């Protein structure tokens, strides 16, 4: 685990986040192509929920359908510049972090995070 500080504010564009459980079937909407730092993300739909899911946890069963390999939350943190977080894992240019202030967990893009000393 690494301790990081945010170097800019982040606000999610997806407040209606997708929560997936192992073996859920999802509709695959599109692949991420906008940012080369964020490769291997797939935009998925389950019922009325939409969100970005790492391609590594999807087994494609048809062209536009897949089965989820593990539980997953697409929750992104809304965060201000200068907040401290602890990185739990990193995947495809994003980190799953815990906000030091209140222990809230979620994803943040690694490009807005800078490592600091404990």
Residue pairs with C-beta under 8 A, 6 or more apart in sequence:
1 86
1 87
1 88
2 86
2 87
2 115
3 84
3 85
3 86
3 87
3 100
3 115
3 116
3 117
3 118
4 84
4 85
4 86
4 87
4 95
4 97
4 113
4 114
4 115
4 116
5 82
5 83
5 84
5 85
5 113
5 114
5 116
6 79
6 80
6 81
6 82
6 83
6 84
6 85
6 108
6 112
6 113
6 114
7 81
7 112
7 113
7 114
8 81
8 112
9 79
9 80
9 81
10 76
10 77
10 78
10 79
10 108
10 109
10 112
11 78
12 76
12 77
12 78
14 50
14 51
14 52
14 74
14 76
16 48
16 49
16 50
17 49
17 51
17 73
17 74
17 75
17 76
18 44
18 45
18 46
18 49
18 50
18 51
18 53
18 72
18 73
18 74
19 49
19 72
19 73
19 74
20 26
20 44
20 46
20 53
20 68
20 71
20 72
20 73
21 68
21 71
22 68
22 69
22 70
22 71
23 67
23 68
24 46
24 67
24 68
25 46
25 61
25 65
25 66
25 67
25 68
26 44
26 45
26 46
26 53
26 58
26 65
26 66
26 67
26 68
27 44
27 45
27 46
27 64
27 65
28 42
28 43
28 44
28 58
28 60
28 63
28 64
28 65
28 66
29 42
29 43
29 44
29 45
29 50
29 64
30 42
30 43
31 41
31 42
31 43
31 55
32 38
32 39
32 40
32 41
32 42
32 43
32 52
35 93
37 93
37 109
37 110
37 111
38 92
38 93
38 94
38 109
39 92
39 93
40 54
40 55
40 56
40 92
41 52
41 53
41 54
41 55
41 92
42 52
42 53
42 54
42 55
42 58
42 66
43 50
43 51
43 52
43 53
44 50
44 51
44 52
44 53
44 58
44 66
51 74
52 74
53 68
53 72
53 74
54 72
54 91
54 92
56 91
56 92
57 68
57 69
57 70
57 72
58 66
58 67
58 68
58 69
59 66
59 67
59 69
60 66
61 67
73 106
74 107
75 105
75 106
75 107
76 106
76 107
76 108
77 85
77 97
77 99
77 104
77 105
77 106
77 107
77 108
79 85
79 99
79 108
83 99
83 100
83 101
84 99
84 100
84 101
84 116
85 95
85 97
85 98
85 99
85 100
85 108
85 113
86 97
86 98
86 100
87 95
87 96
87 97
87 113
88 95
88 96
88 97
88 98
88 105
89 95
89 96
90 96
90 110
93 109
93 110
93 111
94 107
94 108
94 109
94 110
95 107
95 108
95 109
95 110
95 113
96 105
96 106
96 107
97 105
97 106
97 107
97 108
97 113
98 104
98 105
99 105
99 106
